[in-house]
Amino acid sequence: MQRESNLKRKTSIAMSKLDRYSMMIVSKYFESEEDYLTMMTVCKKYVDLTQQFHFNPISISNFNLFPNIETLHLYEEDDEELPSIEMFVVSYPVSYNDYVKRLNDGKKYTNVVYNRKDRTDKKLALSMPAKTIGSFCYQQMLFDSFEVPTYITSLEGYCFSSCRYLTTLSLPTSLVTIAHRCFNECILLNKVDIPESVQFLGECAFSSCYALTSIQIPDSIFSMDEGCFLNCSNLQIALVGKGMKKIPNHTFENCRNLEHIYIPSSVSSFGNNAFKDCSKLVEIEFPNCLEEIKAGCFENCAFLRNVKIPSSVSLVDVGAFYKCESLNSAVFRENTKIAFIKAVTFFACVRLSELVLPLSLFSIQDNAFQYCSSLSRVALPSVFQSVGDAAFAGCKLLKTIEFPPGTSFGEGSLFGTTVTLDLPNAFKKTI
């Protein structure tokens, strides 16, 4: 309670330093009537500030709070209308058919949605006031091309999903949002130019677009949900924009022909299975600010040959390089702060022959290097303590392990190797 009270006091002090004009701008981002009432108690100069508004910035039930509004904005369908107001702006979603029915009611509509029930053909009238093409609107339609009108800002979920003959797509520079599975299973779509206006891609937005060969994610996109290009099996080139901080889970999973990908320095995280089954990916340059490579990230990347883990990385998660069969070199750069090689991280990397481990390494977990059959030598750092069960099992060429005193070896950790350890007989049985 004391901490909350101190926070409110500091906020009040900060607010009181703003002049009336600045506070009026800031208050447009308030979310409730209570926020405005609180503002009025912070400082005397704000007491009558709401009287300066000529429109309501939030839904209101107390019209005395904004006594001088000339335009009433309706943000929710059940917002109350004031008879004395002549100008109304409807901001909540209204279907195109409902909009047509209300044409003569004198209100301005800013969020008209063109829905499946409104659809007559693939062409939308250029003068239509719609801002959004609604969910499922054109799902499974048979047209081969589509030009999204220049006034559209949002494409909702499944909007063009399973348009199996769509090959040509034109997106306007007004577009901001492409929602979940919008173009999922548009199997003949071979080219997409995402405009710089787009800021968000929803889950699986372009998943299973089998004919897509290249994609450029513009710098304007700062957020993507999972699986945006999942199963784009003919995707060969991908350029990730500088606005991205993370490559989400499953983003390029099963892009079996992906050969070239550019990752900007802004990216700090590779998500779970982000590049899983990208079997033609030969190399990838990790950004210098990369912090984490999550579970299964490069699983089954059969052609990946060399990886150099930047010193900024603190997590390489379970199975990150599982069954990368062509991987011959894995180097953790100097000063990498990784304490654990997680379970099955390099499982069955059968060509792995060069391994440089971080000096901070504390433990190698179960099956981490199992069946790395080309590995002949491993040097463990002075702080190292434990090798997990079957960690090096099946490494048939492994002859030498350099390890510090006191290192413990789990059950079967060296089974199938030719390593000889000077250990008590009772302990040898477990390895």
C-alpha positions as CSV (number, residue, x, y, z in Angstrom):
1,M,0.0,0.0,0.0
2,Q,2.8,2.4,0.9
3,R,4.5,1.7,-2.4
4,E,1.3,2.3,-4.4
5,S,0.7,5.6,-2.4
6,N,4.3,6.8,-3.2
7,L,3.7,6.0,-6.9
8,K,0.5,8.0,-7.0
9,R,2.2,10.9,-5.3
10,K,5.1,10.9,-7.8
11,T,2.7,10.7,-10.7
12,S,0.7,13.6,-9.3
13,I,3.9,15.7,-8.9
14,A,4.9,14.9,-12.5
15,M,1.4,15.7,-13.9
16,S,1.3,19.1,-12.0
17,K,4.4,20.3,-13.9
18,L,2.6,20.2,-17.2
19,D,0.9,23.3,-18.6
20,R,-2.8,23.2,-19.5
21,Y,-2.2,22.7,-23.2
22,S,0.2,19.8,-22.6
23,M,-2.1,18.2,-20.1
24,M,-5.0,18.4,-22.5
25,I,-2.9,16.5,-25.1
26,V,-1.9,13.9,-22.5
27,S,-5.4,13.5,-21.3
28,K,-6.7,12.4,-24.7
29,Y,-5.1,9.1,-23.9
30,F,-6.9,8.6,-20.6
31,E,-9.2,5.6,-20.5
32,S,-12.0,6.3,-18.0
33,E,-14.0,9.1,-16.4
34,E,-12.1,8.4,-13.2
35,D,-8.8,9.4,-14.9
36,Y,-10.2,12.8,-15.7
37,L,-11.7,13.3,-12.3
38,T,-8.3,12.4,-10.8
39,M,-6.5,14.9,-13.1
40,M,-8.8,17.7,-11.9
41,T,-7.7,17.1,-8.3
42,V,-4.0,17.2,-9.0
43,C,-3.7,20.9,-9.7
44,K,-6.0,23.9,-9.7
45,K,-5.1,24.8,-13.2
46,Y,-6.7,21.5,-14.4
47,V,-10.0,22.0,-12.6
48,D,-11.9,23.2,-15.7
49,L,-9.8,21.5,-18.3
50,T,-12.5,19.2,-19.5
51,Q,-14.6,22.3,-20.4
52,Q,-12.1,23.0,-23.2
53,F,-13.0,19.8,-25.0
54,H,-15.3,20.1,-28.0
55,F,-15.6,16.3,-28.3
56,N,-15.5,13.4,-25.8
57,P,-12.2,11.4,-26.0
58,I,-13.8,8.5,-24.1
59,S,-17.2,6.9,-23.7
60,I,-19.1,9.0,-21.1
61,S,-22.1,8.5,-18.8
62,N,-21.7,11.8,-17.0
63,F,-22.2,14.5,-19.6
64,N,-21.4,17.2,-17.0
65,L,-17.8,16.1,-17.2
66,F,-17.5,17.5,-20.8
67,P,-20.2,20.2,-20.8
68,N,-19.1,22.0,-24.0
69,I,-18.8,19.2,-26.5
70,E,-20.1,19.9,-29.9
71,T,-19.4,16.4,-31.4
72,L,-20.3,13.3,-29.5
73,H,-18.2,10.2,-30.3
74,L,-19.9,6.9,-29.8
75,Y,-17.1,4.3,-29.0
76,E,-19.5,1.5,-28.0
77,E,-22.8,0.4,-29.5
78,D,-24.6,1.1,-26.2
79,D,-23.1,4.6,-25.6
80,E,-25.8,7.0,-24.7
81,E,-26.7,9.8,-27.2
82,L,-27.4,13.3,-26.0
83,P,-30.4,14.9,-27.9
84,S,-28.9,18.4,-27.7
85,I,-25.8,17.3,-29.8
86,E,-26.1,17.7,-33.5
87,M,-22.9,16.0,-34.7
88,F,-22.3,12.3,-34.0
89,V,-19.2,10.2,-34.9
90,V,-19.7,6.4,-34.7
91,S,-16.4,4.8,-33.9
92,Y,-17.5,1.2,-33.1
93,P,-17.6,-1.4,-35.9
94,V,-20.6,-1.2,-38.2
95,S,-21.2,-3.6,-41.1
96,Y,-21.5,-2.2,-44.6
97,N,-25.1,-3.3,-44.9
98,D,-26.0,-1.6,-41.6
99,Y,-24.1,1.5,-42.7
100,V,-26.2,1.7,-45.9
101,K,-29.4,1.4,-43.9
102,R,-28.2,4.4,-41.7
103,L,-27.1,6.6,-44.6
104,N,-29.6,9.3,-43.8
105,D,-29.3,9.4,-40.0
106,G,-26.8,12.3,-40.1
107,K,-24.0,10.4,-38.3
108,K,-20.4,10.0,-39.5
109,Y,-19.2,6.4,-39.5
110,T,-15.4,5.9,-39.2
111,N,-15.3,2.1,-38.7
112,V,-17.3,0.5,-41.4
113,V,-16.5,-3.2,-41.9
114,Y,-17.1,-5.0,-45.1
115,N,-18.3,-8.5,-44.0
116,R,-19.0,-11.8,-45.7
117,K,-22.7,-11.0,-45.7
118,D,-22.0,-7.7,-47.4
119,R,-20.1,-9.3,-50.2
120,T,-21.5,-9.2,-53.8
121,D,-18.3,-9.7,-55.8
122,K,-14.6,-9.4,-55.5
123,K,-14.5,-5.7,-56.3
124,L,-15.3,-3.1,-53.6
125,A,-16.6,0.3,-54.7
126,L,-13.8,2.9,-54.6
127,S,-16.1,5.3,-52.8
128,M,-17.1,2.9,-50.0
129,P,-16.3,4.2,-46.5
130,A,-15.2,0.8,-45.2
131,K,-11.8,0.7,-43.4
132,T,-11.8,-3.1,-42.7
133,I,-12.5,-6.2,-44.7
134,G,-14.0,-8.5,-42.1
135,S,-13.2,-12.1,-40.9
136,F,-13.8,-14.9,-43.5
137,C,-15.1,-12.3,-46.0
138,Y,-13.5,-13.8,-49.1
139,Q,-12.6,-17.2,-47.7
140,Q,-12.4,-20.0,-50.4
141,M,-13.3,-17.6,-53.2
142,L,-12.2,-18.7,-56.7
143,F,-10.8,-15.5,-58.1
144,D,-7.1,-15.4,-59.3
145,S,-6.3,-11.8,-58.5
146,F,-7.4,-9.2,-55.9
147,E,-6.6,-5.5,-55.4
148,V,-7.3,-4.3,-51.9
149,P,-8.7,-0.7,-52.2
150,T,-6.6,2.2,-51.0
151,Y,-9.0,3.1,-48.1
152,I,-8.7,-0.2,-46.3
153,T,-6.5,-0.2,-43.2
154,S,-7.2,-3.6,-41.8
155,L,-7.7,-7.2,-43.0
156,E,-9.3,-9.4,-40.4
157,G,-8.8,-13.1,-39.6
158,Y,-9.2,-15.7,-42.4
159,C,-10.1,-12.8,-44.8
160,F,-8.7,-14.5,-47.9
161,S,-8.0,-17.9,-46.3
162,S,-8.0,-20.9,-48.8
163,C,-8.4,-18.8,-51.9
164,R,-6.7,-21.6,-53.8
165,Y,-6.6,-19.8,-57.2
166,L,-5.3,-16.5,-55.9
167,T,-1.9,-15.7,-57.7
168,T,-1.8,-11.9,-57.8
169,L,-2.4,-9.7,-54.8
170,S,-2.1,-5.9,-54.5
171,L,-2.0,-4.4,-51.0
172,P,-2.5,-0.6,-50.5
173,T,-0.2,1.8,-48.6
174,S,-3.1,2.5,-46.3
175,L,-3.0,-1.0,-44.8
176,V,-1.9,-1.3,-41.2
177,T,-2.9,-4.7,-40.0
178,I,-3.0,-8.2,-41.6
179,A,-4.7,-10.4,-39.0
180,H,-4.4,-14.1,-38.2
181,R,-4.6,-16.7,-41.1
182,C,-5.6,-13.9,-43.4
183,F,-3.9,-15.5,-46.5
184,N,-3.5,-19.0,-45.0
185,E,-3.5,-21.7,-47.7
186,C,-3.5,-19.4,-50.7
187,I,-1.5,-22.1,-52.3
188,L,-0.8,-20.4,-55.7
189,L,0.1,-17.0,-54.3
190,N,3.6,-16.5,-55.6
191,K,4.5,-12.9,-54.7
192,V,3.5,-10.5,-51.9
193,D,4.7,-6.9,-51.6
194,I,3.9,-5.9,-48.0
195,P,3.7,-2.1,-47.9
196,E,5.7,0.0,-45.4
197,S,2.4,1.1,-43.8
198,V,1.8,-2.4,-42.3
199,Q,2.7,-2.6,-38.6
200,F,1.4,-6.0,-37.5
201,L,1.1,-9.6,-39.0
202,G,-1.2,-12.0,-37.2
203,E,-0.7,-15.7,-36.4
204,C,-0.1,-17.8,-39.5
205,A,-0.9,-14.7,-41.7
206,F,0.7,-16.3,-44.8
207,S,1.1,-19.9,-43.6
208,S,0.9,-22.7,-46.2
209,C,1.4,-20.3,-49.2
210,Y,3.3,-23.0,-51.1
211,A,4.1,-21.0,-54.2
212,L,5.6,-18.0,-52.3
213,T,9.3,-17.8,-53.2
214,S,10.5,-14.6,-51.4
215,I,9.3,-12.3,-48.7
216,Q,10.5,-8.9,-47.5
217,I,9.2,-7.9,-44.1
218,P,9.2,-4.1,-44.0
219,D,10.9,-2.0,-41.3
220,S,7.5,-0.7,-40.3
221,I,6.4,-4.1,-38.8
222,F,7.3,-4.2,-35.2
223,S,5.2,-7.2,-34.2
224,M,4.4,-10.6,-35.7
225,D,2.5,-13.5,-34.1
226,E,3.5,-17.1,-34.4
227,G,3.8,-19.1,-37.6
228,C,3.5,-16.2,-40.1
229,F,5.3,-18.1,-42.9
230,L,4.8,-21.6,-41.5
231,N,4.8,-24.3,-44.3
232,C,5.7,-21.9,-47.1
233,S,7.6,-24.8,-48.6
234,N,9.0,-23.0,-51.7
235,L,10.1,-19.9,-49.9
236,Q,13.8,-19.3,-50.8
237,I,14.6,-15.8,-49.6
238,A,13.4,-13.9,-46.5
239,L,14.4,-10.4,-45.4
240,V,13.4,-9.4,-41.9
241,G,12.9,-5.7,-41.3
242,K,14.7,-3.6,-38.7
243,G,11.6,-3.1,-36.7
244,M,11.5,-6.7,-35.4
245,K,12.8,-7.5,-32.0
246,K,12.0,-11.2,-32.1
247,I,11.5,-14.0,-34.6
248,P,8.4,-15.6,-33.1
249,N,7.7,-19.3,-32.6
250,H,7.3,-21.3,-35.9
251,T,7.8,-18.3,-38.1
252,F,9.7,-20.1,-40.9
253,E,9.1,-23.7,-39.8
254,N,9.0,-26.2,-42.6
255,C,10.2,-23.7,-45.2
256,R,12.1,-26.5,-46.8
257,N,13.6,-24.5,-49.6
258,L,14.7,-21.5,-47.6
259,E,18.4,-20.8,-48.5
260,H,19.0,-17.2,-47.6
261,I,17.7,-15.1,-44.7
262,Y,18.7,-11.7,-43.5
263,I,18.2,-11.0,-39.7
264,P,18.8,-7.4,-38.6
265,S,20.8,-6.5,-35.5
266,S,17.6,-5.4,-33.8
267,V,16.6,-9.1,-33.2
268,S,17.3,-10.4,-29.7
269,S,15.3,-13.7,-29.7
270,F,14.7,-16.7,-32.0
271,G,11.5,-18.4,-30.9
272,N,10.6,-22.1,-30.5
273,N,10.9,-24.0,-33.8
274,A,11.4,-20.7,-35.6
275,F,13.5,-22.4,-38.4
276,K,12.7,-26.0,-37.8
277,D,12.8,-28.2,-40.9
278,C,14.5,-25.5,-43.0
279,S,16.4,-28.3,-44.6
280,K,18.2,-26.2,-47.3
281,L,19.4,-23.4,-45.0
282,V,23.2,-23.7,-45.2
283,E,24.2,-20.7,-43.1
284,I,22.8,-18.0,-40.9
285,E,24.5,-15.0,-39.4
286,F,23.4,-14.4,-35.9
287,P,22.8,-10.7,-34.9
288,N,25.3,-9.5,-32.3
289,C,22.6,-8.6,-29.8
290,L,20.9,-12.0,-29.9
291,E,20.1,-13.2,-26.4
292,E,18.2,-16.5,-26.8
293,I,17.8,-19.4,-29.2
294,K,14.7,-21.2,-28.0
295,A,13.7,-24.9,-28.1
296,G,13.9,-26.7,-31.4
297,C,14.8,-23.5,-33.2
298,F,17.0,-25.1,-35.9
299,E,15.8,-28.7,-35.5
300,N,16.3,-30.8,-38.7
301,C,18.1,-28.1,-40.6
302,A,19.9,-30.8,-42.5
303,F,22.2,-28.6,-44.5
304,L,23.2,-26.1,-41.8
305,R,27.0,-26.3,-41.6
306,N,28.5,-23.8,-39.2
307,V,27.1,-21.9,-36.2
308,K,28.9,-19.2,-34.2
309,I,27.0,-18.3,-31.1
310,P,27.5,-14.6,-30.2
311,S,28.7,-13.6,-26.8
312,S,25.4,-11.9,-26.1
313,V,23.5,-15.2,-26.1
314,S,22.6,-16.4,-22.6
315,L,20.2,-19.3,-23.6
316,V,20.4,-22.1,-26.1
317,D,17.3,-24.1,-25.3
318,V,16.4,-27.8,-25.5
319,G,17.0,-29.3,-28.9
320,A,18.0,-26.0,-30.5
321,F,20.2,-27.8,-33.1
322,Y,18.6,-31.3,-32.9
323,K,19.6,-33.5,-35.9
324,C,21.4,-30.8,-37.9
325,E,23.1,-33.6,-39.8
326,S,25.6,-31.4,-41.8
327,L,26.6,-29.3,-38.9
328,N,30.4,-29.6,-38.6
329,S,31.3,-26.7,-36.4
330,A,29.7,-25.2,-33.3
331,V,31.6,-22.3,-31.7
332,F,30.5,-20.4,-28.7
333,R,32.3,-17.0,-28.9
334,E,34.5,-15.8,-26.1
335,N,32.7,-14.3,-23.1
336,T,29.4,-16.2,-23.9
337,K,27.5,-16.4,-20.6
338,I,25.9,-19.8,-21.0
339,A,25.9,-22.1,-18.0
340,F,24.1,-25.1,-19.5
341,I,24.0,-27.1,-22.7
342,K,20.4,-28.2,-22.5
343,A,19.1,-31.7,-23.2
344,V,19.3,-33.0,-26.9
345,T,20.7,-29.6,-28.0
346,F,23.1,-31.2,-30.5
347,F,21.5,-34.6,-30.6
348,A,22.6,-36.6,-33.8
349,C,24.6,-33.9,-35.3
350,V,26.5,-36.6,-37.0
351,R,29.2,-34.4,-38.7
352,L,30.0,-32.2,-35.8
353,S,33.8,-32.3,-35.5
354,E,34.7,-28.8,-34.1
355,L,33.2,-27.8,-30.8
356,V,34.3,-24.8,-28.8
357,L,32.4,-24.5,-25.5
358,P,31.9,-21.4,-23.4
359,L,34.2,-20.8,-20.5
360,S,31.1,-20.2,-18.3
361,L,29.7,-23.7,-18.9
362,F,28.6,-25.4,-15.7
363,S,26.7,-28.5,-17.0
364,I,25.9,-30.6,-20.1
365,Q,22.5,-32.1,-19.8
366,D,21.1,-35.4,-20.8
367,N,21.6,-36.6,-24.5
368,A,23.0,-33.2,-25.4
369,F,25.6,-34.6,-27.8
370,Q,24.3,-38.1,-28.2
371,Y,25.2,-39.7,-31.6
372,C,27.6,-36.9,-32.6
373,S,29.6,-39.6,-34.3
374,S,32.3,-37.3,-35.8
375,L,33.2,-35.7,-32.5
376,S,36.7,-36.8,-31.3
377,R,37.7,-34.3,-28.6
378,V,35.9,-32.2,-26.0
379,A,37.5,-29.6,-23.7
380,L,35.4,-28.6,-20.7
381,P,36.2,-25.3,-18.8
382,S,37.6,-25.1,-15.3
383,V,34.2,-24.2,-13.7
384,F,32.5,-27.3,-15.2
385,Q,30.7,-29.7,-12.8
386,S,28.5,-32.3,-14.4
387,V,27.8,-34.4,-17.5
388,G,24.2,-35.7,-17.9
389,D,22.9,-39.1,-18.7
390,A,23.9,-40.3,-22.2
391,A,25.3,-36.9,-23.0
392,F,28.0,-38.3,-25.3
393,A,26.6,-41.7,-25.8
394,G,27.1,-43.1,-29.3
395,C,30.0,-40.6,-30.1
396,K,32.0,-43.4,-31.5
397,L,35.1,-41.4,-32.5
398,L,35.3,-39.5,-29.1
399,K,38.6,-40.3,-27.5
400,T,39.5,-37.4,-25.4
401,I,37.6,-35.3,-22.8
402,E,39.4,-32.7,-20.8
403,F,37.6,-32.0,-17.6
404,P,38.3,-30.4,-14.2
405,P,38.6,-32.4,-11.0
406,G,35.3,-33.2,-9.3
407,T,33.4,-33.5,-12.6
408,S,30.5,-36.0,-12.3
409,F,29.4,-38.2,-15.2
410,G,25.8,-39.4,-15.5
411,E,24.6,-42.9,-16.4
412,G,25.7,-43.9,-19.9
413,S,27.2,-40.5,-20.5
414,L,30.2,-42.0,-22.4
415,F,28.5,-45.2,-23.7
416,G,29.8,-46.2,-27.1
417,T,32.8,-43.9,-27.0
418,T,36.5,-44.8,-26.7
419,V,37.2,-42.4,-23.8
420,T,39.2,-43.9,-20.9
421,L,38.8,-42.2,-17.5
422,D,40.9,-42.8,-14.5
423,L,38.0,-43.4,-12.1
424,P,37.1,-45.9,-9.4
425,N,35.7,-49.2,-10.7
426,A,32.4,-48.6,-9.0
427,F,31.9,-45.4,-10.9
428,K,33.0,-46.7,-14.3
429,K,30.0,-48.9,-14.4
430,T,27.7,-45.9,-14.7
431,I,29.4,-44.5,-17.7
